[in-house]
Amino acid sequence: MAEGWIVCLLLIFLSRVDALPNPNVEEVEIADHVAGMPMERDGDLNTNVDAEMFLGRDLEEINDHTSAYDVNKIITNAFENADTNGDGYLSFYELRDWIKKKMEEHYTEAIGDEEENSRVFDDFDKNKDSKLTWEEYSGRLREHVRELIRTDNVEERDRFDENGKPLSLEEEIEKTLETTFERDKKRFDYSDGDGDDSLTPDEFIYFSHPEYNLRAVYGLAADLIKVLDEDGDNQLKDEEFVKYYKDHMERMSSGNQRNGAELIERWRGTFHRVIDTNGDGWADESEFAAFLNPKNEAHAEDEAHYLISKADMNNDGKLSLQEVLNHPDMFAGSSLTDGGYKMHWDEL
């Protein structure tokens, strides 16, 4: 049915997109992505995390039409800014601190736009009392879905349930949003810090960006563990973590210089270095929540170690500019080597 594309309305105004007050279909974007984090809100892995951590917001300047020369300038500028002692190399500590800075940029961009956050809140706050109830939120979301369906002329085609019974427009809206409402209601309750069954503008920010809300992060950790945990012991071992993502990682690595097996080993290492902090071979809810927390500095350390391990060709424990330029797929984004787009670095 329409669920595959309508569900992207989940955070139609809650993501950092240039949405208008009355968006059309082309202005709706899926909001599961969390820039600079290894895992998305929906549990998928972020295969472009390396470039997001190294370039930060400058990554937005790069697309399939960006010339190799311009990409080279962007990477070089980032390298020179990260090289704080000016010796022409990035040490582990310089790279780690630079990544921390870029992660902070992503955080500020996500929740720091007060004007945008206020506009979004006002759109949902129907009675304009500066308190958003669940009824207001869910009702407005239904309106957006109804508008989206009609804009796309979906009402002109037949709609059926799993038994072949025709659905009315309202029935399809409820069926489409069933899973979304279940997930959002949890986030809503996690974000309601004062327990008054409504969200203030400040609480709404953390509803919009649950990865920055510690209560929501713990709830997300518990939900994901239920999905990943095969033996039902409410803990994760590396095999459970890797098995769940194996197919996803192999699919996403197609056309990329890094193959599926390499990605699997990378995330296996992440499990042991970042997730399983006490080294007992298992990750409980607390450890997994820490992994999902964007402000966890272990992400920057792990990323710095990983980038050096992959790009340090002479094994001197640091990166030269040329070593960084030799790996554009990592430092400037996987899209540069996907889809037939090739970088000709020998022409620079």
N, C-alpha and C positions, 0 to 999 in steps of 0.2 A: 504494500500500500504506500501511502505517502510518508511513512515514518522515517525512512532513510534520510530524507532531506528536510522534513519539517522539524525533526528533533534538533536540528542545528539552531533553532530558535531559542533553545535553552538559555543562552545568555546573549540574546540579540542586542541588548543595550548594555550588557554587563561586561563585555570585552572591550579592549582598546582598539576598536575599529572606528572609522570616521562615519558613524551611523547618523542618519538624519532623523528628525522626530517621527516621520512617517516613512520608514524604509520600504524599498521595493525588494523583489527577490534577489536582485544582483548585489544588494548592499548587506545581505545576511551572510554571516560567516560563522563557521563552527568555532566554538570558544573553548575547546578542550586543551588547546596548546598552552603551555606555560614556558615562556622564553627563558633560556638559561638553566632549565632544570632537566635532569635525565629522564624523568617520567612525566607523562601528560596527566591531566585530571582524570581521564577515563581509564588510566592504567597502562596505556600503550607507551612504548619507549620513544623518546625524542632522538631521532637519528641525526639531527642537525645541531645537537647540543654543543659540539666542539666549537663550531664557528660562532654560535651565539655567545659562548663564554669568552671567546678571544676578541671578537669585534664589538660585542654589545650592540647598541643601536645603529652603529655604522653598517651592520649587516643589511639594514633596510635599503642601502644604496646599491646593493648588488642584485642583479637578476640575470636571466638568460641572455639579455642583450648587452650586458656590461662588457666592455672590451677587456682583454687580458691586461692591457696597459693600465686601465683605471683600477682594476682589481688589485694589481701590483702596488699602485699608489696607496690604496686603502690599507692593505696589509702592512706596507712599509711604515705608514704613519702610525698604525697601532703598535708595531714592533718598537719604533723609536720612542714612543711615549711610555711603553712598558720597560724599556731599558733605562732604568733610573740612574745608573752610574755611568752611562754613556760609553761602555767599553765595547759595544758592538755585539754583545751576547745577552741572551736571556737566561739567567740562572733560575733554579727552581723557585727561589724565594721571590724574585722579581715577577715571574710568571704567575705564581700563586697570588701575589698581592694585586696584580693587574686583573686577574680573573675575579677576585673579590670585588674590585671596583666595578667591573662590568656587570656582575650579578646585582650589585646595589643599583645600578642604572635601570636594570629590568624591574627591580622592586619599585623604584621611584616612579617609573613610567606606568606601572600597573595600578598603583593606588594613589599617586600623587596629583592627579589632575582633578582638583576640587571642582572646577567649573563643570567638567564633563560628568563627574560623579553626581553632582547636584542636579544636573539636567536629567540624568537617567532616573534618579530617585523621584523627581517631580513627575516624570511620565507615569510611574507606577502608583504614586500616592494620589489616588483618585479624589479624596476629600480634602486634600491639601492641609492636613493637620500635622505634617512632619512626623508621622508615624505610619509605617507601612505594615498592614496586616497581611496574613496569608491569603485571606479572601481577596484583597486588593491585588496582590501579586498574581495569584492564579487566574483571577478574572481578566486582568490585563493581558496575561500570556495567551489566554483563550482568544481574546480579541485579535492579537497579533497573528496567531495561527489561522484564524478565520480569514483575516485580510490576506495572508500569504496564499492560502488555498484559492481564494477568489481571484487574486492578482494573476495567478498561474493558470486560471481557468480549470482547476482540478474538479470543480463542482460539475463540469460538463461530462465527466466520465463516470462510469459505474463504480461503486465502492462496495466491497463485500468483506464479511468477516471470514474467519478461518473455515467456517462451515458453508460458505457460499451464500450466506444471507446478505441481502443488500443493506448497506449502512446509510443512515442519513448523514448530512454534513456534521451535525452536532455529535452524533455517535462516533464519527471518524475522528473528530477533534479530541474527544475524551479518550478514545483508544490510542491515538497517537501520543498523547501527553501522559498516559498512565505511568510509564516508567520514569519520565522526566519529573512528574510531580512527586513520585516516591523519593527520588534522589534529592530534589530541591527542598522538600519538606524537612529532610534531615539537616540540610545545610542551613535552612531558615532557623530551625530550633537551636543548632549549634551557635548561630550568630546572635541569637537573642540573649545578650549577656545579662540583662536585668530581669529576664523572665516575665515580661509583661505581654507576651504573645504578639509583639509587634517589633519592627526594626526602626531604629533611629537612622538618620543619614550616615552616622559613623558606623553603626552596626551593619548597614547595608553594604558598605564598602567591603567588609569581610565576608558577607554573603556573596558578593560579586566575585571576590577573589579568595575562595576558601583555603587556598594553599598558604595564605598569610594569616589564617585564623587557627590558632593551636588546637582549639576544641574541634574544629572541622577537620584538621589534619589527623587527629587521633581517630575521628569517625571514619575518615577515608582509609586510614591504615587498617582499621578493623574490617571494613568492607572488602578491601583488596586481599587481605589475608584469607578471608572466606573463599574468595575466588581461586587464589593460588594454592591454598593448603589442601593437598590431596588426601592426607590421612586423618584429617579432622582433629589435630592436636592443638589448633590455634597458634601454631608456630610455623615458620618457614625454614626449610633447609635449601641449600643452593640448588639442588637438583629440581626441586619444585619451582623455584624462581626461574631457572633457566628453561625448564621444559615448557612452561607456559608461553614464554616469549620466543621459543626457537623458530616456529613457523613465521612469526611476525618479523623477526630479525632477518631471516633468510630472504623473505619477500622484499623487505625494504632495502636490502643490500644489492638487489639486482641492478646491474648497470653501474654500480659504484666500485671504486678501486678496492674497497675493503669487503671481503666476502663474508657470507653468513657465519662461517665457523669462527672467523676472527672476532666478529661482533659478539658471538656467544661467549667466547673466552673473556672478552672485555667485561661483559656484565657479570660473569662468574667472579671475576676479580673484584668488581665493584661490590658484589655481595659480601665478600670476605673482608675487604678493606674499609667499606663505608657503612654497610648495613649491620653486619654482625660485629658490633663494637666490642663485645666481651669475649669474642673468639671461641665461643662454645659450639660453633657449627650450626646454630639455630638463630633465627630472628624472631623476637616476640613483637607485640604490638608497639611497645615503647620504642624499640630499635627501628622498626619500620616507619613509625611516625617521624622519627628524627631524620630518616632518609628523605622523607617527603617534604621536610621543612626547607624552603628556599634559603633561609638565613643560616643554615648549617654550614659552617666554614669547612667542614670535611669535604664538601663538594669541590671547592676550589683546590684543595690539596690533591685530591684524587685526580682531578682534571689536569693539573700541572704535571703530575707524575706520568699520566697517560700520554699527554702530548709530547713530552720529552722522550718517553720510551719509543714512540712511533716515528718521531722526526729527527732524532739525534743520530745522524748517520755515522759520525766518527766516535761515538760513545765517550764524549768528554763530559757528559752530564749537564750540558747547557745547549742552547740553540742559537745558531747564527741566523742572520736574515735569509741567507740562501737556503738553509735547511727548512725554514718556514715556507719560503716561496716554492719549494719543491713539493709541498703538500697542500695544494689549494683546496682539495676536497675537504680536508679537516679544518683549515684555518679560515676559509672563506665560504664554506657551505657545500653540501653534497650536491646541490642543484647544478653546480658548475661542471660536474662530470657525469650527471645523469641526462637522460633524454637526448643523447647524441650531441650535446654541447661540449666541445673540447677546448681546452686551454692550450695555447701554443707558447709555452713559457720560453722556448728557445729563441723566440722572435723579440723578446724584451731587451 
